[in-house]
Amino acid sequence: MPTEAPPSPPEAVIPAGRTVFFVSDGTGITAETFGSSILAQFDRLRFRLKRVPFVDSLEKAHETVRMIEAQAQEDGKRPIVFSTLVNTEILERIKQVKALHLDMFKTFVEPLERELDMKSSHTIGRFHHATDTEAYKNRIEAINFSLAHDDGQSVRNLEEADVILIGVSRSGKTPTSLYLAMQHGLKVANCPLIPEDFERDALPSTIVPHKSKLFGLTIDPDRLSQIRNERRPGSRYAALENCRMEVASAESLMKRESIAWLSTTTKSIEEIAATILTNLNSGR
């Protein structure tokens, strides 16, 4: 008689998610960015994220409380609230809601005030009210530079670049360039390595004078083929054999030219950027 197959092990149960509100009298970007980095530590939960910006009056605070309470009733669990609210009256109204409330000013700013023996500015929108600062202007210039020098569109003023990213098409050069420009104010150009470069077995002549600024990105050929097939399904460009050839040629070229590089296959934009920044700060 045939034996019965053993029962399959039970699937892992993923706990029900929670709704998270980021409440701010400004854009809410700071609260969401910081709060999300904390929530990422609980990767077995799926969170529903809701940003509530410009809560700068008691009327808006009342509306926000009603919104959070309605969500709590719908979920059957109290929501989580991260806030960056300066106005005490508005903050007290938000704190009355039945939720886990995490006040970022109280958690981080007040201990620093005690340690530094001085009061903070507690200015509304302080984190992002920077339109008149030199740093903000530099960041805008960096974004414009990176857009103008995306995918080898322009080779003008490459001497102004802080870093020039190279790699095969679809290896992550453009999003990394823009992230470094927007978040760190770096002028980043990026240049694709194409079949003609592999046939010559040499770097593009336009970037050779700036070799000290080069940083390479590579990617697993299977993943590259998947990405390219989404763009050009069934093409030679997306064929696995072609992707393997391009990646192998690019990596060989970067090794021979002693160019620092990393694989983007399993890394986030933040991780890629952090590696590039470390490389820049170490003077290569």
PyRosetta script that sets phi, psi and omega in degrees:
from pyrosetta import init, pose_from_sequence

init()
pose = pose_from_sequence("MPTEAPPSPPEAVIPAGRTVFFVSDGTGITAETFGSSILAQFDRLRFRLKRVPFVDSLEKAHETVRMIEAQAQEDGKRPIVFSTLVNTEILERIKQVKALHLDMFKTFVEPLERELDMKSSHTIGRFHHATDTEAYKNRIEAINFSLAHDDGQSVRNLEEADVILIGVSRSGKTPTSLYLAMQHGLKVANCPLIPEDFERDALPSTIVPHKSKLFGLTIDPDRLSQIRNERRPGSRYAALENCRMEVASAESLMKRESIAWLSTTTKSIEEIAATILTNLNSGR")
pose.set_psi(1, 139.5)
pose.set_omega(1, 179.7)
pose.set_phi(2, -68.6)
pose.set_psi(2, 141.6)
pose.set_omega(2, 179.6)
pose.set_phi(3, -83.2)
pose.set_psi(3, 146.9)
pose.set_omega(3, 179.4)
pose.set_phi(4, -76.6)
pose.set_psi(4, 142.6)
pose.set_omega(4, 177.4)
pose.set_phi(5, -68.6)
pose.set_psi(5, 141.7)
pose.set_omega(5, 178.3)
pose.set_phi(6, -62.2)
pose.set_psi(6, 147.9)
pose.set_omega(6, -179.9)
pose.set_phi(7, -62.3)
pose.set_psi(7, 143.7)
pose.set_omega(7, 178.2)
pose.set_phi(8, -68.7)
pose.set_psi(8, 144.3)
pose.set_omega(8, 177.5)
pose.set_phi(9, -64.5)
pose.set_psi(9, 144.8)
pose.set_omega(9, -179.5)
pose.set_phi(10, -62.4)
pose.set_psi(10, 142.9)
pose.set_omega(10, 178.5)
pose.set_phi(11, -69.7)
pose.set_psi(11, 146.9)
pose.set_omega(11, 178.5)
pose.set_phi(12, -63.4)
pose.set_psi(12, 133.4)
pose.set_omega(12, -178.8)
pose.set_phi(13, -87.2)
pose.set_psi(13, 122.3)
pose.set_omega(13, 177.5)
pose.set_phi(14, -90.0)
pose.set_psi(14, 121.8)
pose.set_omega(14, -178.8)
pose.set_phi(15, -57.4)
pose.set_psi(15, 148.5)
pose.set_omega(15, 178.9)
pose.set_phi(16, -61.1)
pose.set_psi(16, 142.7)
pose.set_omega(16, -177.6)
pose.set_phi(17, -73.9)
pose.set_psi(17, 170.9)
pose.set_omega(17, 178.4)
pose.set_phi(18, -124.7)
pose.set_psi(18, 153.2)
pose.set_omega(18, 176.0)
pose.set_phi(19, -91.2)
pose.set_psi(19, 134.2)
pose.set_omega(19, -178.0)
pose.set_phi(20, -122.4)
pose.set_psi(20, 128.8)
pose.set_omega(20, 177.8)
pose.set_phi(21, -108.3)
pose.set_psi(21, 137.7)
pose.set_omega(21, 173.7)
pose.set_phi(22, -112.7)
pose.set_psi(22, 106.0)
pose.set_omega(22, -172.7)
pose.set_phi(23, -107.9)
pose.set_psi(23, 129.1)
pose.set_omega(23, -176.4)
pose.set_phi(24, -148.1)
pose.set_psi(24, 154.7)
pose.set_omega(24, 172.6)
pose.set_phi(25, -87.4)
pose.set_psi(25, -3.4)
pose.set_omega(25, 174.5)
pose.set_phi(26, -113.3)
pose.set_psi(26, -140.4)
pose.set_omega(26, -177.0)
pose.set_phi(27, -74.5)
pose.set_psi(27, -24.5)
pose.set_omega(27, -177.4)
pose.set_phi(28, 85.0)
pose.set_psi(28, -0.4)
pose.set_omega(28, -177.0)
pose.set_phi(29, -66.1)
pose.set_psi(29, -41.7)
pose.set_omega(29, 180.0)
pose.set_phi(30, -62.8)
pose.set_psi(30, -47.2)
pose.set_omega(30, 179.8)
pose.set_phi(31, -60.2)
pose.set_psi(31, -43.3)
pose.set_omega(31, -178.1)
pose.set_phi(32, -68.4)
pose.set_psi(32, -42.9)
pose.set_omega(32, -179.1)
pose.set_phi(33, -62.7)
pose.set_psi(33, -48.5)
pose.set_omega(33, -178.0)
pose.set_phi(34, -69.3)
pose.set_psi(34, -44.7)
pose.set_omega(34, -179.7)
pose.set_phi(35, -61.9)
pose.set_psi(35, -41.0)
pose.set_omega(35, -179.5)
pose.set_phi(36, -64.2)
pose.set_psi(36, -35.2)
pose.set_omega(36, 179.0)
pose.set_phi(37, -66.7)
pose.set_psi(37, -31.3)
pose.set_omega(37, 176.6)
pose.set_phi(38, -73.8)
pose.set_psi(38, -44.4)
pose.set_omega(38, -178.8)
pose.set_phi(39, -63.4)
pose.set_psi(39, -27.3)
pose.set_omega(39, -179.2)
pose.set_phi(40, -62.0)
pose.set_psi(40, -18.2)
pose.set_omega(40, 178.5)
pose.set_phi(41, -72.6)
pose.set_psi(41, -15.2)
pose.set_omega(41, -179.2)
pose.set_phi(42, -109.8)
pose.set_psi(42, 67.1)
pose.set_omega(42, -168.8)
pose.set_phi(43, -74.8)
pose.set_psi(43, -5.2)
pose.set_omega(43, 176.4)
pose.set_phi(44, -87.5)
pose.set_psi(44, -5.7)
pose.set_omega(44, 178.8)
pose.set_phi(45, -105.6)
pose.set_psi(45, 146.9)
pose.set_omega(45, 173.0)
pose.set_phi(46, -105.8)
pose.set_psi(46, 117.7)
pose.set_omega(46, -177.9)
pose.set_phi(47, -99.9)
pose.set_psi(47, 142.2)
pose.set_omega(47, 172.4)
pose.set_phi(48, -99.3)
pose.set_psi(48, 114.7)
pose.set_omega(48, -172.1)
pose.set_phi(49, -100.2)
pose.set_psi(49, 131.5)
pose.set_omega(49, 179.0)
pose.set_phi(50, -134.1)
pose.set_psi(50, 117.6)
pose.set_omega(50, 178.2)
pose.set_phi(51, -92.9)
pose.set_psi(51, 132.4)
pose.set_omega(51, 179.2)
pose.set_phi(52, -121.3)
pose.set_psi(52, 93.6)
pose.set_omega(52, -176.4)
pose.set_phi(53, -89.2)
pose.set_psi(53, 168.0)
pose.set_omega(53, 171.9)
pose.set_phi(54, 55.8)
pose.set_psi(54, 41.2)
pose.set_omega(54, 173.8)
pose.set_phi(55, -85.1)
pose.set_psi(55, 81.6)
pose.set_omega(55, -172.2)
pose.set_phi(56, -118.3)
pose.set_psi(56, 20.5)
pose.set_omega(56, 175.4)
pose.set_phi(57, -149.4)
pose.set_psi(57, 160.4)
pose.set_omega(57, 179.1)
pose.set_phi(58, -64.4)
pose.set_psi(58, -33.8)
pose.set_omega(58, 178.6)
pose.set_phi(59, -61.7)
pose.set_psi(59, -43.9)
pose.set_omega(59, 178.6)
pose.set_phi(60, -68.8)
pose.set_psi(60, -32.3)
pose.set_omega(60, 177.6)
pose.set_phi(61, -64.8)
pose.set_psi(61, -41.7)
pose.set_omega(61, 177.8)
pose.set_phi(62, -61.8)
pose.set_psi(62, -43.8)
pose.set_omega(62, 179.5)
pose.set_phi(63, -61.3)
pose.set_psi(63, -40.5)
pose.set_omega(63, -179.2)
pose.set_phi(64, -66.1)
pose.set_psi(64, -42.2)
pose.set_omega(64, 177.9)
pose.set_phi(65, -60.4)
pose.set_psi(65, -44.2)
pose.set_omega(65, 178.9)
pose.set_phi(66, -61.7)
pose.set_psi(66, -39.5)
pose.set_omega(66, 179.2)
pose.set_phi(67, -63.6)
pose.set_psi(67, -44.4)
pose.set_omega(67, -178.4)
pose.set_phi(68, -67.6)
pose.set_psi(68, -41.1)
pose.set_omega(68, -179.7)
pose.set_phi(69, -66.4)
pose.set_psi(69, -36.5)
pose.set_omega(69, 177.8)
pose.set_phi(70, -65.6)
pose.set_psi(70, -38.2)
pose.set_omega(70, 178.7)
pose.set_phi(71, -67.5)
pose.set_psi(71, -39.0)
pose.set_omega(71, 178.5)
pose.set_phi(72, -61.7)
pose.set_psi(72, -40.9)
pose.set_omega(72, 179.3)
pose.set_phi(73, -66.4)
pose.set_psi(73, -39.8)
pose.set_omega(73, 179.9)
pose.set_phi(74, -67.8)
pose.set_psi(74, -41.3)
pose.set_omega(74, -176.8)
pose.set_phi(75, -78.3)
pose.set_psi(75, -29.2)
pose.set_omega(75, -173.3)
pose.set_phi(76, 77.6)
pose.set_psi(76, 10.7)
pose.set_omega(76, 177.7)
pose.set_phi(77, -142.1)
pose.set_psi(77, 148.8)
pose.set_omega(77, -179.2)
pose.set_phi(78, -72.3)
pose.set_psi(78, 137.5)
pose.set_omega(78, 178.2)
pose.set_phi(79, -71.4)
pose.set_psi(79, 171.8)
pose.set_omega(79, 174.9)
pose.set_phi(80, -110.7)
pose.set_psi(80, 133.0)
pose.set_omega(80, -177.3)
pose.set_phi(81, -123.4)
pose.set_psi(81, 121.0)
pose.set_omega(81, 169.5)
pose.set_phi(82, -101.7)
pose.set_psi(82, 131.6)
pose.set_omega(82, -179.0)
pose.set_phi(83, -133.1)
pose.set_psi(83, 148.9)
pose.set_omega(83, 168.5)
pose.set_phi(84, -130.7)
pose.set_psi(84, 81.0)
pose.set_omega(84, -176.4)
pose.set_phi(85, -116.3)
pose.set_psi(85, 128.7)
pose.set_omega(85, -178.0)
pose.set_phi(86, -87.4)
pose.set_psi(86, -44.5)
pose.set_omega(86, -175.8)
pose.set_phi(87, -67.7)
pose.set_psi(87, 121.6)
pose.set_omega(87, -175.4)
pose.set_phi(88, -62.4)
pose.set_psi(88, -41.0)
pose.set_omega(88, -177.8)
pose.set_phi(89, -64.7)
pose.set_psi(89, -42.9)
pose.set_omega(89, 178.7)
pose.set_phi(90, -66.1)
pose.set_psi(90, -42.6)
pose.set_omega(90, 179.9)
pose.set_phi(91, -60.4)
pose.set_psi(91, -44.7)
pose.set_omega(91, -179.3)
pose.set_phi(92, -62.3)
pose.set_psi(92, -36.1)
pose.set_omega(92, 178.1)
pose.set_phi(93, -66.6)
pose.set_psi(93, -42.6)
pose.set_omega(93, 179.5)
pose.set_phi(94, -65.3)
pose.set_psi(94, -35.4)
pose.set_omega(94, -178.1)
pose.set_phi(95, -69.2)
pose.set_psi(95, -14.9)
pose.set_omega(95, 179.4)
pose.set_phi(96, -76.0)
pose.set_psi(96, -14.8)
pose.set_omega(96, -177.8)
pose.set_phi(97, -70.0)
pose.set_psi(97, 148.2)
pose.set_omega(97, 179.4)
pose.set_phi(98, -80.3)
pose.set_psi(98, 87.6)
pose.set_omega(98, -177.8)
pose.set_phi(99, -157.5)
pose.set_psi(99, 164.4)
pose.set_omega(99, 169.9)
pose.set_phi(100, -79.8)
pose.set_psi(100, 110.4)
pose.set_omega(100, -175.1)
pose.set_phi(101, -104.7)
pose.set_psi(101, 123.7)
pose.set_omega(101, 179.1)
pose.set_phi(102, -115.6)
pose.set_psi(102, 104.4)
pose.set_omega(102, -179.0)
pose.set_phi(103, -87.6)
pose.set_psi(103, 111.3)
pose.set_omega(103, -174.4)
pose.set_phi(104, -68.6)
pose.set_psi(104, -31.9)
pose.set_omega(104, 176.8)
pose.set_phi(105, -64.6)
pose.set_psi(105, -46.1)
pose.set_omega(105, -177.9)
pose.set_phi(106, -67.5)
pose.set_psi(106, -36.6)
pose.set_omega(106, -176.9)
pose.set_phi(107, -72.8)
pose.set_psi(107, -38.3)
pose.set_omega(107, -172.4)
pose.set_phi(108, -116.2)
pose.set_psi(108, -42.6)
pose.set_omega(108, -174.6)
pose.set_phi(109, -73.1)
pose.set_psi(109, -44.9)
pose.set_omega(109, -177.6)
pose.set_phi(110, -61.8)
pose.set_psi(110, -43.5)
pose.set_omega(110, 175.1)
pose.set_phi(111, -60.0)
pose.set_psi(111, -35.4)
pose.set_omega(111, 177.7)
pose.set_phi(112, -68.5)
pose.set_psi(112, -37.1)
pose.set_omega(112, 176.5)
pose.set_phi(113, -59.7)
pose.set_psi(113, -43.4)
pose.set_omega(113, 179.4)
pose.set_phi(114, -66.6)
pose.set_psi(114, -42.1)
pose.set_omega(114, -178.0)
pose.set_phi(115, -67.4)
pose.set_psi(115, -40.5)
pose.set_omega(115, -177.1)
pose.set_phi(116, -88.1)
pose.set_psi(116, -6.8)
pose.set_omega(116, -179.8)
pose.set_phi(117, 56.0)
pose.set_psi(117, 46.6)
pose.set_omega(117, 176.6)
pose.set_phi(118, -158.1)
pose.set_psi(118, 156.0)
pose.set_omega(118, 179.3)
pose.set_phi(119, -87.5)
pose.set_psi(119, 142.1)
pose.set_omega(119, 174.8)
pose.set_phi(120, -79.7)
pose.set_psi(120, 167.5)
pose.set_omega(120, -177.5)
pose.set_phi(121, -70.8)
pose.set_psi(121, -28.5)
pose.set_omega(121, -178.2)
pose.set_phi(122, 47.2)
pose.set_psi(122, 41.5)
pose.set_omega(122, -178.6)
pose.set_phi(123, -85.5)
pose.set_psi(123, 135.7)
pose.set_omega(123, 178.3)
pose.set_phi(124, -61.4)
pose.set_psi(124, 131.1)
pose.set_omega(124, 177.8)
pose.set_phi(125, 70.4)
pose.set_psi(125, 17.5)
pose.set_omega(125, -174.9)
pose.set_phi(126, -57.6)
pose.set_psi(126, -36.9)
pose.set_omega(126, -174.7)
pose.set_phi(127, -64.9)
pose.set_psi(127, -30.0)
pose.set_omega(127, -173.5)
pose.set_phi(128, -124.7)
pose.set_psi(128, 4.3)
pose.set_omega(128, 177.3)
pose.set_phi(129, -87.0)
pose.set_psi(129, 78.4)
pose.set_omega(129, -172.3)
pose.set_phi(130, -133.5)
pose.set_psi(130, 24.5)
pose.set_omega(130, -173.5)
pose.set_phi(131, -66.8)
pose.set_psi(131, -19.6)
pose.set_omega(131, -177.2)
pose.set_phi(132, -105.7)
pose.set_psi(132, 9.8)
pose.set_omega(132, -178.0)
pose.set_phi(133, -92.0)
pose.set_psi(133, 154.8)
pose.set_omega(133, 178.5)
pose.set_phi(134, -62.8)
pose.set_psi(134, -37.4)
pose.set_omega(134, -179.6)
pose.set_phi(135, -63.1)
pose.set_psi(135, -39.7)
pose.set_omega(135, 179.8)
pose.set_phi(136, -65.2)
pose.set_psi(136, -44.6)
pose.set_omega(136, 179.1)
pose.set_phi(137, -61.4)
pose.set_psi(137, -41.3)
pose.set_omega(137, 178.9)
pose.set_phi(138, -63.1)
pose.set_psi(138, -37.3)
pose.set_omega(138, -179.8)
pose.set_phi(139, -66.8)
pose.set_psi(139, -40.6)
pose.set_omega(139, 177.7)
pose.set_phi(140, -63.6)
pose.set_psi(140, -42.6)
pose.set_omega(140, 177.9)
pose.set_phi(141, -61.5)
pose.set_psi(141, -40.2)
pose.set_omega(141, -179.5)
pose.set_phi(142, -64.9)
pose.set_psi(142, -40.8)
pose.set_omega(142, 179.0)
pose.set_phi(143, -63.8)
pose.set_psi(143, -45.3)
pose.set_omega(143, 179.0)
pose.set_phi(144, -61.6)
pose.set_psi(144, -40.0)
pose.set_omega(144, 178.9)
pose.set_phi(145, -62.9)
pose.set_psi(145, -46.8)
pose.set_omega(145, -177.1)
pose.set_phi(146, -65.3)
pose.set_psi(146, -37.3)
pose.set_omega(146, 176.9)
pose.set_phi(147, -66.2)
pose.set_psi(147, -40.8)
pose.set_omega(147, -178.7)
pose.set_phi(148, -69.3)
pose.set_psi(148, -26.5)
pose.set_omega(148, -176.3)
pose.set_phi(149, -109.6)
pose.set_psi(149, 24.4)
pose.set_omega(149, 179.5)
pose.set_phi(150, -77.7)
pose.set_psi(150, 135.4)
pose.set_omega(150, 173.8)
pose.set_phi(151, 57.1)
pose.set_psi(151, 34.3)
pose.set_omega(151, 176.6)
pose.set_phi(152, 70.7)
pose.set_psi(152, 18.4)
pose.set_omega(152, -177.8)
pose.set_phi(153, -59.9)
pose.set_psi(153, -37.3)
pose.set_omega(153, -178.0)
pose.set_phi(154, -136.3)
pose.set_psi(154, 143.8)
pose.set_omega(154, 176.2)
pose.set_phi(155, -114.8)
pose.set_psi(155, 10.3)
pose.set_omega(155, 178.4)
pose.set_phi(156, -75.3)
pose.set_psi(156, 144.0)
pose.set_omega(156, 173.3)
pose.set_phi(157, 58.7)
pose.set_psi(157, 29.1)
pose.set_omega(157, 178.7)
pose.set_phi(158, -63.5)
pose.set_psi(158, -20.9)
pose.set_omega(158, 177.5)
pose.set_phi(159, -64.7)
pose.set_psi(159, -19.1)
pose.set_omega(159, 178.6)
pose.set_phi(160, -82.8)
pose.set_psi(160, -13.1)
pose.set_omega(160, -176.8)
pose.set_phi(161, -66.5)
pose.set_psi(161, 139.3)
pose.set_omega(161, 172.5)
pose.set_phi(162, -78.5)
pose.set_psi(162, -34.1)
pose.set_omega(162, 178.5)
pose.set_phi(163, -154.5)
pose.set_psi(163, 148.5)
pose.set_omega(163, 176.9)
pose.set_phi(164, -121.3)
pose.set_psi(164, 115.8)
pose.set_omega(164, -179.1)
pose.set_phi(165, -87.6)
pose.set_psi(165, 136.0)
pose.set_omega(165, 176.4)
pose.set_phi(166, -126.9)
pose.set_psi(166, 158.3)
pose.set_omega(166, 179.6)
pose.set_phi(167, 159.3)
pose.set_psi(167, 170.5)
pose.set_omega(167, 179.6)
pose.set_phi(168, -68.2)
pose.set_psi(168, 161.3)
pose.set_omega(168, 178.3)
pose.set_phi(169, -58.1)
pose.set_psi(169, 134.4)
pose.set_omega(169, 178.0)
pose.set_phi(170, 73.9)
pose.set_psi(170, 28.4)
pose.set_omega(170, 177.7)
pose.set_phi(171, -97.4)
pose.set_psi(171, 2.7)
pose.set_omega(171, 175.1)
pose.set_phi(172, 106.2)
pose.set_psi(172, 15.5)
pose.set_omega(172, -175.6)
pose.set_phi(173, -68.2)
pose.set_psi(173, -45.8)
pose.set_omega(173, -175.9)
pose.set_phi(174, -65.2)
pose.set_psi(174, -52.3)
pose.set_omega(174, 179.9)
pose.set_phi(175, -61.5)
pose.set_psi(175, -34.4)
pose.set_omega(175, 178.3)
pose.set_phi(176, -67.3)
pose.set_psi(176, -41.5)
pose.set_omega(176, 178.7)
pose.set_phi(177, -59.1)
pose.set_psi(177, -47.4)
pose.set_omega(177, -176.9)
pose.set_phi(178, -69.6)
pose.set_psi(178, -36.1)
pose.set_omega(178, 177.6)
pose.set_phi(179, -63.0)
pose.set_psi(179, -45.5)
pose.set_omega(179, 179.8)
pose.set_phi(180, -63.7)
pose.set_psi(180, -35.4)
pose.set_omega(180, 178.9)
pose.set_phi(181, -70.4)
pose.set_psi(181, -47.8)
pose.set_omega(181, -175.3)
pose.set_phi(182, -72.1)
pose.set_psi(182, -40.6)
pose.set_omega(182, -174.8)
pose.set_phi(183, -89.4)
pose.set_psi(183, -29.2)
pose.set_omega(183, -173.0)
pose.set_phi(184, -124.7)
pose.set_psi(184, -0.2)
pose.set_omega(184, 176.7)
pose.set_phi(185, 67.4)
pose.set_psi(185, 25.3)
pose.set_omega(185, 179.7)
pose.set_phi(186, -90.4)
pose.set_psi(186, 139.5)
pose.set_omega(186, 173.2)
pose.set_phi(187, -84.3)
pose.set_psi(187, 111.4)
pose.set_omega(187, -174.2)
pose.set_phi(188, -122.2)
pose.set_psi(188, 124.3)
pose.set_omega(188, 171.7)
pose.set_phi(189, -102.1)
pose.set_psi(189, 156.5)
pose.set_omega(189, 172.8)
pose.set_phi(190, -139.2)
pose.set_psi(190, 143.9)
pose.set_omega(190, -172.7)
pose.set_phi(191, -134.9)
pose.set_psi(191, 124.6)
pose.set_omega(191, -179.5)
pose.set_phi(192, -77.0)
pose.set_psi(192, 145.3)
pose.set_omega(192, 169.7)
pose.set_phi(193, -93.3)
pose.set_psi(193, 123.2)
pose.set_omega(193, -172.3)
pose.set_phi(194, -117.7)
pose.set_psi(194, 167.3)
pose.set_omega(194, -177.9)
pose.set_phi(195, -50.2)
pose.set_psi(195, -36.4)
pose.set_omega(195, 179.2)
pose.set_phi(196, -62.0)
pose.set_psi(196, -35.9)
pose.set_omega(196, 177.7)
pose.set_phi(197, -66.5)
pose.set_psi(197, -37.5)
pose.set_omega(197, -178.7)
pose.set_phi(198, -72.2)
pose.set_psi(198, -33.9)
pose.set_omega(198, 177.2)
pose.set_phi(199, -65.6)
pose.set_psi(199, -39.4)
pose.set_omega(199, 177.7)
pose.set_phi(200, -80.2)
pose.set_psi(200, -16.7)
pose.set_omega(200, -176.0)
pose.set_phi(201, 54.6)
pose.set_psi(201, 48.6)
pose.set_omega(201, -178.0)
pose.set_phi(202, -153.1)
pose.set_psi(202, 155.4)
pose.set_omega(202, 176.0)
pose.set_phi(203, -66.5)
pose.set_psi(203, 153.5)
pose.set_omega(203, 173.6)
pose.set_phi(204, -56.7)
pose.set_psi(204, 135.9)
pose.set_omega(204, -174.2)
pose.set_phi(205, -61.0)
pose.set_psi(205, -28.3)
pose.set_omega(205, -176.7)
pose.set_phi(206, -67.1)
pose.set_psi(206, -24.6)
pose.set_omega(206, -176.9)
pose.set_phi(207, -105.8)
pose.set_psi(207, -5.7)
pose.set_omega(207, 179.9)
pose.set_phi(208, -57.2)
pose.set_psi(208, -41.4)
pose.set_omega(208, 179.4)
pose.set_phi(209, -64.4)
pose.set_psi(209, -14.9)
pose.set_omega(209, -177.3)
pose.set_phi(210, -114.4)
pose.set_psi(210, 30.1)
pose.set_omega(210, -174.6)
pose.set_phi(211, -56.4)
pose.set_psi(211, -33.2)
pose.set_omega(211, -178.2)
pose.set_phi(212, -66.1)
pose.set_psi(212, -16.4)
pose.set_omega(212, -178.7)
pose.set_phi(213, -98.1)
pose.set_psi(213, 0.2)
pose.set_omega(213, -173.9)
pose.set_phi(214, -79.3)
pose.set_psi(214, 141.8)
pose.set_omega(214, 171.4)
pose.set_phi(215, -140.2)
pose.set_psi(215, 132.0)
pose.set_omega(215, -173.8)
pose.set_phi(216, -100.2)
pose.set_psi(216, 144.1)
pose.set_omega(216, 172.3)
pose.set_phi(217, -118.0)
pose.set_psi(217, 135.2)
pose.set_omega(217, 175.5)
pose.set_phi(218, -129.5)
pose.set_psi(218, 177.9)
pose.set_omega(218, -173.9)
pose.set_phi(219, -158.6)
pose.set_psi(219, 153.0)
pose.set_omega(219, 177.3)
pose.set_phi(220, -63.8)
pose.set_psi(220, 131.7)
pose.set_omega(220, -176.6)
pose.set_phi(221, -57.2)
pose.set_psi(221, -38.0)
pose.set_omega(221, 179.5)
pose.set_phi(222, -63.2)
pose.set_psi(222, -44.2)
pose.set_omega(222, 178.5)
pose.set_phi(223, -65.8)
pose.set_psi(223, -39.9)
pose.set_omega(223, 179.3)
pose.set_phi(224, -61.4)
pose.set_psi(224, -41.8)
pose.set_omega(224, 179.0)
pose.set_phi(225, -62.2)
pose.set_psi(225, -41.0)
pose.set_omega(225, 178.0)
pose.set_phi(226, -60.7)
pose.set_psi(226, -46.4)
pose.set_omega(226, -178.0)
pose.set_phi(227, -64.0)
pose.set_psi(227, -45.0)
pose.set_omega(227, -178.3)
pose.set_phi(228, -68.4)
pose.set_psi(228, -31.7)
pose.set_omega(228, 178.8)
pose.set_phi(229, -67.6)
pose.set_psi(229, -26.0)
pose.set_omega(229, 175.5)
pose.set_phi(230, -69.5)
pose.set_psi(230, -28.0)
pose.set_omega(230, -177.7)
pose.set_phi(231, -91.1)
pose.set_psi(231, -46.7)
pose.set_omega(231, -179.4)
pose.set_phi(232, -135.4)
pose.set_psi(232, 77.8)
pose.set_omega(232, -176.2)
pose.set_phi(233, -60.4)
pose.set_psi(233, 135.3)
pose.set_omega(233, 175.3)
pose.set_phi(234, 75.5)
pose.set_psi(234, 6.0)
pose.set_omega(234, -178.0)
pose.set_phi(235, -86.5)
pose.set_psi(235, 161.9)
pose.set_omega(235, 173.8)
pose.set_phi(236, -62.2)
pose.set_psi(236, -36.1)
pose.set_omega(236, 178.3)
pose.set_phi(237, -53.3)
pose.set_psi(237, -37.1)
pose.set_omega(237, -176.1)
pose.set_phi(238, -97.1)
pose.set_psi(238, -6.4)
pose.set_omega(238, -176.9)
pose.set_phi(239, -61.1)
pose.set_psi(239, 137.7)
pose.set_omega(239, -177.2)
pose.set_phi(240, -57.9)
pose.set_psi(240, -42.8)
pose.set_omega(240, -179.6)
pose.set_phi(241, -59.2)
pose.set_psi(241, -42.6)
pose.set_omega(241, 179.4)
pose.set_phi(242, -67.1)
pose.set_psi(242, -40.8)
pose.set_omega(242, 178.8)
pose.set_phi(243, -61.9)
pose.set_psi(243, -41.2)
pose.set_omega(243, 177.6)
pose.set_phi(244, -61.5)
pose.set_psi(244, -42.4)
pose.set_omega(244, -179.3)
pose.set_phi(245, -64.4)
pose.set_psi(245, -46.3)
pose.set_omega(245, -177.7)
pose.set_phi(246, -63.9)
pose.set_psi(246, -45.5)
pose.set_omega(246, -178.9)
pose.set_phi(247, -63.6)
pose.set_psi(247, -44.9)
pose.set_omega(247, 179.8)
pose.set_phi(248, -62.3)
pose.set_psi(248, -42.0)
pose.set_omega(248, -179.8)
pose.set_phi(249, -66.6)
pose.set_psi(249, -41.2)
pose.set_omega(249, -179.6)
pose.set_phi(250, -65.4)
pose.set_psi(250, -44.7)
pose.set_omega(250, -179.7)
pose.set_phi(251, -65.2)
pose.set_psi(251, -39.4)
pose.set_omega(251, 178.6)
pose.set_phi(252, -63.1)
pose.set_psi(252, -41.9)
pose.set_omega(252, 179.8)
pose.set_phi(253, -64.8)
pose.set_psi(253, -43.5)
pose.set_omega(253, -178.8)
pose.set_phi(254, -67.3)
pose.set_psi(254, -37.2)
pose.set_omega(254, 177.5)
pose.set_phi(255, -64.1)
pose.set_psi(255, -46.3)
pose.set_omega(255, -177.4)
pose.set_phi(256, -63.9)
pose.set_psi(256, -34.9)
pose.set_omega(256, -178.5)
pose.set_phi(257, -88.2)
pose.set_psi(257, 4.2)
pose.set_omega(257, 179.3)
pose.set_phi(258, 56.4)
pose.set_psi(258, 44.3)
pose.set_omega(258, 178.1)
pose.set_phi(259, -98.0)
pose.set_psi(259, 127.5)
pose.set_omega(259, 177.6)
pose.set_phi(260, -63.7)
pose.set_psi(260, 140.0)
pose.set_omega(260, -179.3)
pose.set_phi(261, -154.7)
pose.set_psi(261, 164.2)
pose.set_omega(261, 177.0)
pose.set_phi(262, -148.3)
pose.set_psi(262, 161.5)
pose.set_omega(262, 177.3)
pose.set_phi(263, -91.1)
pose.set_psi(263, 132.1)
pose.set_omega(263, -179.4)
pose.set_phi(264, -92.4)
pose.set_psi(264, 1.3)
pose.set_omega(264, -169.5)
pose.set_phi(265, -52.7)
pose.set_psi(265, -48.4)
pose.set_omega(265, -174.6)
pose.set_phi(266, -114.7)
pose.set_psi(266, 14.0)
pose.set_omega(266, -175.1)
pose.set_phi(267, -107.9)
pose.set_psi(267, 145.9)
pose.set_omega(267, 175.3)
pose.set_phi(268, -79.0)
pose.set_psi(268, 165.4)
pose.set_omega(268, 176.3)
pose.set_phi(269, -57.5)
pose.set_psi(269, -40.3)
pose.set_omega(269, -179.0)
pose.set_phi(270, -63.0)
pose.set_psi(270, -40.6)
pose.set_omega(270, 179.3)
pose.set_phi(271, -67.5)
pose.set_psi(271, -41.1)
pose.set_omega(271, 178.4)
pose.set_phi(272, -62.1)
pose.set_psi(272, -46.9)
pose.set_omega(272, -179.3)
pose.set_phi(273, -61.8)
pose.set_psi(273, -41.6)
pose.set_omega(273, -179.6)
pose.set_phi(274, -61.7)
pose.set_psi(274, -39.6)
pose.set_omega(274, 178.7)
pose.set_phi(275, -65.4)
pose.set_psi(275, -42.5)
pose.set_omega(275, 179.6)
pose.set_phi(276, -64.8)
pose.set_psi(276, -42.7)
pose.set_omega(276, 178.8)
pose.set_phi(277, -62.2)
pose.set_psi(277, -41.3)
pose.set_omega(277, 178.0)
pose.set_phi(278, -61.6)
pose.set_psi(278, -41.3)
pose.set_omega(278, 179.4)
pose.set_phi(279, -63.6)
pose.set_psi(279, -41.9)
pose.set_omega(279, 179.0)
pose.set_phi(280, -65.4)
pose.set_psi(280, -44.5)
pose.set_omega(280, -177.2)
pose.set_phi(281, -67.6)
pose.set_psi(281, -25.3)
pose.set_omega(281, -179.8)
pose.set_phi(282, -85.9)
pose.set_psi(282, 3.2)
pose.set_omega(282, -179.8)
pose.set_phi(283, 68.2)
pose.set_psi(283, 26.4)
pose.set_omega(283, -178.9)
pose.set_phi(284, 58.4)
pose.dump_pdb("model.pdb")
